[in-house]
Amino acid sequence: MNVRRVLTTTLAAITPMTSALLLAVAAPAATAAANPCGFYETGSDAYYNHCTGDGSRIIIEVEVFGPNYEKCVGPGDTWLGSSSKIDGAHYVGRLC
């Protein structure tokens, strides 16, 4: 059998599997990068993303330029305000 033919046939069989694997790995990574868990900022806004599958609501401490405050947040993204006014936010270990 011709070596070139064997190589071409093998590559033709492997390429679709490799493409599917790369897409399967890249898709969740892109989603995670778009909405990271915890505090994050965009160009103009600050958010807290509570990543949970159980529907729990938690208390976070929002760090501002002035007295910090606590806020109850549910699953998913919560808008905290302008990124120029919010310095950070973190989970304080309590449910609400």
C-alpha positions, -999 to 999 in steps of 0.1 A, spaced: 0 0 0 12 35 -8 25 54 23 11 87 10 -23 71 7 -22 57 42 -11 90 57 -39 109 38 -66 85 49 -54 86 85 -53 124 86 -88 126 69 -102 105 98 -84 123 126 -91 159 115 -128 160 122 -123 145 156 -96 170 165 -118 199 153 -147 187 174 -125 183 205 -110 218 201 -145 233 198 -158 214 228 -129 227 249 -129 263 236 -166 269 240 -168 267 278 -136 287 282 -150 315 261 -182 315 282 -163 316 315 -141 344 303 -171 365 293 -186 363 328 -161 354 355 -172 344 390 -170 371 417 -162 408 412 -153 421 377 -153 453 358 -161 463 322 -149 496 308 -175 516 326 -194 492 350 -187 470 380 -205 436 385 -206 407 409 -213 373 394 -226 348 419 -218 314 403 -241 288 418 -263 260 407 -284 259 439 -302 292 436 -287 305 468 -286 342 477 -254 355 493 -242 387 511 -213 405 495 -193 435 508 -190 462 482 -158 483 485 -163 519 476 -144 551 480 -160 558 514 -178 534 538 -182 499 524 -217 484 523 -232 449 522 -256 438 495 -277 406 490 -272 391 455 -288 362 437 -274 338 411 -258 354 380 -246 390 374 -255 419 396 -247 454 385 -230 473 414 -225 507 398 -200 527 378 -165 512 378 -151 546 387 -170 544 421 -166 507 430 -132 494 441 -142 457 446 -166 433 461 -163 399 479 -184 372 495 -186 376 533 -196 341 541 -233 346 549 -266 338 531 -295 362 528 
